[in-house]
Every structure is written in structure tokens, then in C-alpha cells.
Amino acid sequence: MLDAPEVPDAEYDRLFGELQALEAAHPELLTPDSPTQRVLGQLLAGFAPVRHAVAMLSIRTETDTEASGAINFDARVRRELGLGDEAPPVVYAAELKFDGLAINLRYEQGVLVQAATRGDGETGEDVTQNIRTIGQIPLRLQGSAPPVLEVRGEVFMRRDQFERLNERQRERGDKTFVNPRNAAAGAVRQLDPAIAARRPLSFFAYGLGEVQGWAQPDTHSATLDAIEAFGLPVCADRTVANGADGLVAFHRAIGAARDALPFDIDGVVYKVNSLALQQRLGFVTREPRWAVAHKYPAQEQMTTLERIEIQVGRTGKLTPVAKLAPVFVGGTTVSNATLHNLFELRRKGVRVGDTVIVRRAGDVIPEVVGRVPGPRAGYVPNFRMPRICPVCGSAARRELGGMDYRCTGGLFCGAQRKQAMLHFAGRRAMDIEGLGDKLVDQLVDSGLIRTLPELYTLGVAKLSALDRMGEKSAANLVAGLEKSKQATLPRFLYALGIRQVGETTAKDLAKHFGSLDRIMDASVEQLLQVPDVGPIVAQSIRTFFDQPHNREVVEQLRAAGIHWAEGEGAVDSAAPQPLAGKTLVLTGTLPTLSRDEAKALIEAAGGKAAGSVSKKTSFVVAGEEAGSKLDKARELGVPVLDEAGLRALLAAPSGGAATEMTASD
Ligand code: IVH
């Protein structure tokens, strides 16, 4: 399967069961290479084989996800132990069934000497190098360790780590992983340990393999306590349960908590707690009679992709959303799932009408992870990203080199309304005091305002009608709005929320063009004349002002009374410019200047405050707890100053003096 299964597990289990039944009824059809004859997995070239001293078994799966699954298991155990109705309840150890891959850790004299995958149960793969990169796994046991102790458990990836990994893959246009288990399996069997080390993995121990020279406690739960005392991670969500009732209660409690767990589980595991009783029960083929995995509804299912719709997010991102034939997955019925973006959809080879695999785990939005069977040859998509925003009709564009299509009607688009208002009102933008996210929600949700310029039509009477809005705070907001009308061109430009136009670019634009009208009418070529404005930024500005709706909003804002002195922000040639042409990067906490103050001083002196260090950086100004930027500066040989050094630079009469200072740094 090469860590990339073609059908969801639940479907595999069903087909596997069918095949088993068929082979039982018709033994003449059974072949040695039937999947039923193999425990799991295959050896990959590249890893040395490891013969397990004690075979790594699997456990029987109870696919009945109701309480009856637990009741039947307990009844079976009691029958096999020959217990009558009057006999006391059997005591069980109840644990989570982690959804990762099984690993055997071999400790000799307390030192980790080998880590192996399960492989076919008899022979696994030596993955010691990769497993050593998992910080949670001790390389040396605590306390007095026996000569030989093999600890078995599950390597898995937490859900948040998995999401982050896929997010990174997506940003780079790389292949994403179907689920945390595949990502974990891929990392463990990654031939390059450096890559494995970058995939964040976790581990929980759940049992033992070979043991020499150690008196194992006589119950499973006490064995787990001992493993924990040796310094290995054991999941705290476990209990000692009495009889069927105890098992049912555990299954129910964990089922309710499942979505809130930081990792995937596909069920719980019940084990007869007494090792003596385990021995009496023994094994059937390769499965112990004393343990069972009691499943929960699967987190992956197959269904039909009926349509693809476009959803516009708060930031204008257009996301293709799969409209599915409703399917029960991860405990709820799902009929919408994200397809993330066009490129991922294409890489998965998904077409409308296909049978697809949907995954829903935890609080994560359900997603289409692939099609059944896998990607096809000669794939021709039957879906196109719209070229206009389905919410507002503005152009939808993809940035150069970007993965996402976005609506370019930032100020006008209903989907982006709240975000646009919040940004507009922000401290570094129009600085409208009293307009925070709760109020924006209220204003928009109540229908009081629909467009950004309507903000300026709000009066105390209208505002006081809102929930929890007293006359005083209403009056304050109105005053804040009034005050914000006196703006500056860079602030106003920044407030418009044009993609790629941050504060620094806004200032550069204002300085270069001197008036809003000139910026709105500038061609891409003219925009490229502005220092530090590249093709992506230039195109973004041009596209923004090409949307008639955005222009309309700008005009309405001006008509509402927002004004600034034109030409302001253009270079004031009278002021001394000791930092003209210099780029500085601030890092860490300076003793007296705040980040904003330092930045303002640098800019007033004609310099630029940049966010990241490169060869072009003139100086790095480092304060306390300076981090990677300082390292980068040292690496690149960029001169480093402290606050006093910065002040000396600012006081210097010209750029020339500043340059000289660097020599002594
Ligand atoms: S005990 C003899 N306990 O489920 C019993 N297994 O088929 C050996 N698993 O691949 C397994 N959580 O990796 C056990 N708490 C748990 C488990 C667990 C997950 C996995 C294990 C194996 C499969 C069992």
C-alpha cells in the first residue's frame, strides 16, 4: 500500500471481511498471496529487516460501534473462561486505540538500541534513526532498567501538527497527506532521517515485547504504570474497567471526548487486565482472545461528488467546496467538504461525478482527500475556477506564483465586509476608536451598515438602538469616526486593505506619487518605479483600482469627508536625512524605544524599516531577546547596533557618517 491507501479503512475492512467469509465458505479459492494471509504491511527496500523476538500481533476488531460491541466481547471472555452468571465481573484495562503505526522499541541495559516497525508481524524494518528524532522517546530509561526490555506502542502525528504540515505542503504546491496516520507512516519510513526529523511525531506505549531479567507486574494496567515510570509516554486516558458496564461507560465517555482529543483515534481497546487470565485465554490464529479493538464511526468515507461550489472567505480567498451525497463520517452527516484550492483538486485528479474519500476528524473542516480509485491517467478536469467573485461580481484573480484565487473587490465584497471594516478602523489605518470586532459584527449582522462608507452615516440615535450600546459609547464612536476623517494619504491607502500593500508600501507609494488620484491611475510600469514595489505588488494595486466598485467606495469615502493634505508624505527635503537609502531591521526589545517609535524615527530620518534581514540590510538594531534575525545578521555579516547605536546614527549629520560607523561595529 506504500502508505497511500486507495480506499478508506472502513471500506477496506468491509471488503476484507467479505473476502474472509468467501474463503471460509470456499477454501479452494484461498491462495497463499491472499490479503487475508498477511498480517500487515510489506518490507520496503532501504531498511534492514528486523526479526521480532516476540511476534507483533494484531487485535480483533469489533466493528459494531454500539455498546453491544463491548457487551459481546465481555460475554465471549466470560464464556471462554468458563465463568457462570454468578461469577464476579472480569476486570479490564481500557485504553485508546491510537491511529498511527506500531513500533517496537528495544532497550538493552536501559539504552535504546533498536526501533522497528511491525512489518508482517514476524519481521519488521529497522527505523531506529528516524525514531530517535522523536523527542518523547527516551534514549535511556529512567530508574534501574532490566537487561532487555522491549516496549511497544504507537507512533502518530497530532492533528494540529498534521494540519500545519499539510498547510505548508499546500503553500508550496506539494502533495498533501491524506490523514495523520499516513503522514506519520511516511515520516517513520522516510529514508532521509533529516526529513523525518522535520515531521513532528508523537508516541504512546501500550505494551511489551521481549523482556529479560524483569519481574513484570501481574496486571496490564500495572505494567503500563511501570513503563511510564521508566520514562516512556503512556496516554493518561485509560482506566481499569469492571465488566461489560465498565467497558460501555469507557466507550461512551471517550466517544464523547473524541473530537476534542488532540489526535485521531479509531476506537478504544479492551484488554483483560490479569496476565494470568490472559494466559488462560491464549490466542486464535494471530489474535489474542483477551483483547479487542472497539471501533467508533469511521473518520473517512466514500461518497459521490455532486457539484463544486465556490465559497468566498473573509480575506477574499475563493475556496472550491465539494457538494456531496450526504454521508455519515466521523459521527455526523456531511454534505459539504473543502477541496482547498484548484491545484490540490487537480493533483488529486478529482472530477464532478467521482466517488471521493471524505475525511472529518475533530473540529477540522471536512475535506475531500482523494478519489476512488486513486488519481487517473489522462485526467481532464470538469471544473474551472470562476473569473468573477460569486458574491460581488468583482474580478477573481490568482497572484503570480500563488495557489489561491481571490476576489479583488476587497472594499465592496459582502464576504469581506467585516474584515475590511476592521482593517480600515485599525490603529495603524484610520484609527477609529471604539470600532472593534464585536461592534463590526453587530453593525453588519443587524443590517445597520452594508458598505464601508455607510460607517460615516452612523449617528448616536442609530447606534444607541444596538444591543449593549449605551448613549455614551455611541457618542464616543461618532466622535472617533469624526476624528478619523482627518487622515494622511499613507494611512488611507493602507486602510483600503489592498493585498500586498502594507504600511511601508503605502508610505512609499504616497511619497512617490504624492496624490491618491495619481496612484489610482498609475500603470503597472509606473508603479514599478516605486522603490521596493515588484510585479506582484504593482499588479495587485492595479487590479484593485481597476474594480469600478472599489473606486466607487473610495469616492464615497472622500465624499463622506475623509481628507488629507495632498503631497503630504512626499519627501520633505528640508529635514536632515541621515538614513537616506539605508534599510534597517529591528529585532528584540529596545530599552526605551517601542518598536513603533524606533520605526518612526528611522523613517523620519529617510531610512526604511524592513521586516527581514538580507544582504541588502544596512543595519540590524537588536534589543533584548533578539532572535533569528540577529543570527541571520551575524551569518550575513550585517552590522548590528543597539539602541544607543541607532540614536547615534540618527543624530549623524549625513548618510556618510553613518557608513563610517559600520566599520567600527
Ligand atoms: S495492543 C496483542 N493497544 O492497533 C495486542 N494496540 O491490531 C497488540 N493499537 O497495529 C496490540 N492502540 O499498533 C494495542 N492501545 C493499543 C493500541 C493498539 C493502537 C494498534 C497497534 C496495532 C493494532 C492492533
Boltz pocket constraint, residues with backbone or C-beta under 6 A from the ligand:
constraints:
  - pocket:
      binder: B
      contacts: [[A, 57], [A, 58], [A, 59], [A, 60], [A, 95], [A, 96], [A, 97], [A, 98], [A, 99], [A, 100], [A, 101], [A, 102], [A, 103], [A, 153], [A, 154], [A, 206], [A, 207], [A, 269], [A, 288], [A, 291]]
      max_distance: 6.0
